[in-house]
Amino acid sequence: MDASVGTLPDMTSRDDRDTFSVLLQQHRGIVFKVAASYAWQAEDRDDLAQEITTHLWLAWPKYDPARRFSTWMYRVALNVAISHVRLQSVRRQHAMVPLDQDLHDIADPDTNTHEHAQQLHLLQQFIHRQPALDRALLLLYLDERPQREIADILGITEANVSTRIGRLKQRLRNEL
């Protein structure tokens, strides 16, 4: 990812570039989470991650340091990913997985069993078949972001976040 940043026009001072590079490195997991949530194939994920990084760099001069970097980064990354999905507009048929109290356990990358791998695969399939906004909402929810931050990132109200999360959970329960 850093290579793509170096090839862009010099739009900021050296200190700004260094700051951006450090922050990007510290929060690079966000780029990979978003790319993995919105791109099905490995090469598409790589392309999307690079596209997100490029957009982050281009948007960097507009970043307001009074706001959390991770919140700003999620917002840019999700906007890029949603645009990417709209351009791709490929629908896939997916299996279902229950969304309940164990959801965060399923999404935990540190668990490594065959059953867990199957559950994680089903969860990823469910997420991939959701509309772009719900996909972003699930990603942030699974990342245990507070509702206020999710609302800020997605540009919706906290009440809307709560309602959508509840509806997603109910939709999964009904599909079983």
C-alpha positions in Angstrom: 0.0 0.0 0.0 2.8 2.4 0.8 4.1 2.1 -2.8 0.9 3.5 -4.2 1.1 6.5 -1.8 4.6 7.3 -3.1 3.5 7.5 -6.7 0.9 10.1 -6.1 1.5 13.8 -6.7 3.2 15.8 -3.9 0.2 17.5 -2.4 1.4 17.9 1.2 4.5 18.8 3.1 7.0 16.1 4.2 5.7 16.2 7.8 2.1 15.7 6.5 3.3 12.7 4.4 5.1 11.2 7.4 2.1 11.7 9.6 -0.2 10.2 7.0 2.1 7.2 6.6 2.3 6.6 10.3 -1.5 6.8 10.8 -2.1 4.6 7.8 0.3 2.0 9.1 -1.3 2.1 12.6 -4.8 1.7 11.2 -4.1 -0.4 8.1 -6.4 -3.1 9.4 -9.4 -0.9 8.6 -8.4 -0.9 4.9 -8.1 -4.7 4.8 -11.3 -5.3 6.8 -13.3 -3.0 4.4 -11.7 -4.5 1.3 -12.4 -8.0 2.5 -16.0 -7.2 3.3 -16.6 -5.7 -0.1 -14.5 -7.7 -2.6 -15.1 -11.4 -3.0 -11.9 -12.5 -4.9 -8.4 -12.0 -3.6 -7.3 -9.9 -6.5 -10.4 -7.7 -6.2 -9.6 -7.3 -2.5 -6.1 -6.2 -3.3 -7.3 -3.8 -6.0 -9.9 -2.4 -3.6 -7.4 -2.0 -0.8 -5.1 0.0 -3.2 -8.0 2.1 -4.3 -9.0 2.8 -0.7 -5.4 3.8 0.1 -5.3 6.1 -2.9 -8.5 7.8 -1.9 -7.3 8.2 1.6 -4.2 9.9 0.4 -6.1 12.2 -1.9 -8.6 13.1 0.9 -5.7 13.5 3.4 -5.5 17.3 2.9 -9.1 17.6 4.0 -8.7 15.5 7.2 -9.6 17.4 10.3 -7.2 16.5 13.1 -9.9 17.4 15.7 -11.7 14.2 14.7 -10.5 10.6 15.2 -8.4 9.4 12.4 -10.0 5.9 12.5 -13.5 7.4 12.1 -12.4 9.5 9.1 -10.6 6.5 7.6 -13.6 4.2 7.9 -15.8 6.9 6.3 -13.5 7.3 3.3 -12.9 3.5 3.0 -16.5 2.6 3.2 -17.5 5.3 0.6 -14.9 3.9 -1.8 -16.0 0.3 -1.2 -19.7 1.1 -1.7 -18.8 2.9 -4.9 -16.8 -0.1 -5.9 -19.7 -2.4 -5.3 -22.1 -0.2 -7.2 -19.7 -0.4 -10.2 -19.3 -4.1 -9.9 -23.0 -4.8 -9.3 -22.4 -8.6 -9.1 -24.9 -10.5 -7.0 -24.0 -13.9 -5.6 -26.1 -16.5 -3.9 -25.1 -17.0 -0.3 -25.9 -19.2 2.7 -27.4 -17.9 5.9 -25.9 -17.6 9.4 -27.6 -16.6 12.7 -26.8 -13.2 14.1 -27.1 -13.5 17.8 -24.9 -13.2 21.0 -22.2 -15.3 19.4 -21.7 -13.0 16.4 -18.6 -11.4 17.7 -17.2 -14.8 18.6 -17.7 -16.0 15.0 -16.0 -12.9 13.6 -13.0 -13.3 16.0 -10.0 -14.1 13.8 -8.1 -15.6 16.8 -10.4 -18.7 17.0 -9.1 -21.5 14.7 -11.4 -24.5 14.6 -13.1 -26.2 11.6 -16.5 -25.3 13.0 -15.4 -21.7 13.6 -14.1 -21.5 10.0 -17.4 -22.7 8.7 -19.4 -20.2 10.8 -17.0 -17.4 9.7 -17.5 -18.4 6.1 -21.3 -18.3 6.5 -21.1 -14.9 8.2 -18.9 -13.5 5.4 -21.4 -14.8 2.8 -24.3 -13.2 4.6 -22.4 -9.9 4.9 -21.5 -10.0 1.2 -25.1 -10.4 0.1 -26.3 -7.4 2.1 -26.9 -4.0 0.6 -23.9 -1.7 0.8 -25.1 0.4 3.8 -26.0 -2.7 5.8 -22.7 -4.3 4.9 -20.9 -1.3 6.3 -23.1 -1.3 9.4 -22.3 -5.0 10.1 -18.6 -4.4 9.6 -18.5 -1.6 12.1 -20.8 -3.4 14.5 -18.5 -6.5 14.4 -15.5 -4.2 14.9 -17.3 -3.2 18.1 -17.5 0.5 17.2 -19.9 2.6 19.4 -23.3 3.4 17.8 -22.4 7.1 17.9 -19.2 6.5 15.9 -21.1 4.2 13.4 -23.6 6.9 12.9 -20.9 9.5 12.3 -19.0 7.2 9.9 -22.1 6.3 7.9 -23.7 9.7 8.1 -26.9 8.4 9.7 -28.5 8.9 13.1 -27.8 6.8 16.1 -31.5 5.7 16.2 -31.1 4.6 12.6 -28.0 2.6 13.5 -29.9 0.9 16.3 -32.9 0.1 14.2 -30.9 -1.3 11.3 -28.9 -3.5 13.6 -32.1 -4.8 15.2 -33.6 -5.5 11.7 -30.4 -7.3 10.5 -30.5 -9.5 13.6 -34.2 -10.3 13.0 -33.7 -10.9 9.3 -31.1 -13.6 10.2 -33.3 -15.2 12.8 -36.2 -15.4 10.3 -34.0 -16.9 7.6 -33.1 -19.9 9.7 
